[in-house]
Amino acid sequence: MAALAADPPAAAVPAAGGTSTHQLVNSGASRLAFKIKSSNNAQYRLKPAFGFVEPGASAPLEITRLAGPPKEDKMVVQFAEVAPDATDAQAPFKAGPAAGEVVIPVSAT
């Protein structure tokens, strides 16, 4: 069973702008590709938006907020199992629905 988690599971950033750093943790035995979607593309930048997480490992995620009005938003991390030799992290999401998702609530105050 594929399992991906965000650590920490939520983010709080200043409405004036700031950065929150997270780890995407793969606790399963399969390599995962991920895609991150934001509920507010006008004020958030994600690095990276697509990537891979090896089994039993983690990958860094940086959420950057640009200045704007205080608002509650969320990042949705979709993930899918991929072959160990996969090189295109976007391909599994073009082919069909994701295997699962993790929601990271983001609070800008």
N, C-alpha and C positions, 0 to 999 in steps of 0.2 A: 504494500500500500504506500503510495507516494504521500509524503508529509512535508510541508514547508511551513515555517513559522517565522515571524518577525520578532526581533529582539532589539530594543524594547518594542512592545506590542502597540504603542500609541506614541504620538508626537505632539509636542507643544512648542510653538515657535512664536516669536514676537510679530505682531501685525506690521510693525515697521520693517520687517525683513529679518531673516536669519536662516540657520541651517540646523537640521536634525539628522544625526547619523544613526543608522540601524544596521543590523546583520540579518540576512535572510538565511535561516538555518535549515538544512536538509537533514532530517532525522531518519529518512528512509534508506533503502538499499539501491535505489535507482537514481541515475543522473536526471536532473530536472532542468528544463528551460523555463524562464519566467518572463512575463510581460507586465509592466506596471501602468495602470491607468489612473488618472487623476480626475476628481470631480471639479477641479478648478484649474484648467490649463493656463488661464490668464496670469495667475500669481504663483504657480509652482513650477519648478524645474526639477527633474529627476535624473539622477546619474547613478547607474545606467537605467535606461527604460526597458532594455532587453538584456538577457544574459543567461548564464548557466550556473548551477550549483551542483557540485560533485556530491556523491553519497557520503553522509557523515561529516560534511564540511559546511562552511558558510561563505556568503558573498556579501561584500559591503554595499550599502544603499545610502545615498545622500539625498535628502529632501531639502531643497532650497526654496524659501519663500521670498518673493519680491514684496515691496511695500504696498499696502492696500488696506481696505477696511477690515476690522476683525470679523472672522467668519469661521464656522465649523465646516471642515471638508473631510474627504477621505481619499486614501490611495488604495486601489484594489490590485493586489498582486495575483495575477493568474499564473498557474503553472501546469506543466504537462511533462510526462516521462518522455525521455529521448534516448536514442542509442548513444553508447559511449563515444562514438566517433562523429556525432552530429556537430556541424560547424555553423549552422544558421539558426540563431535563437528565435528568429521571427517565424520560421517555417511551420512549426507545430500549430501556431495560432491562425495561420492562413488556411491550414488543412481542415480544421474543425474546432469544436468547442474545447476549452481547457479542461483538464482533469479535475482541477479544484482551484480555490482562491482563498486568499487571506486578506482581510480588510484592516488597514491601519488608519484609525481615526486621527485626524489632525486638527488641533485646536490653535487658532491664531488669536491672541489677546492683546 
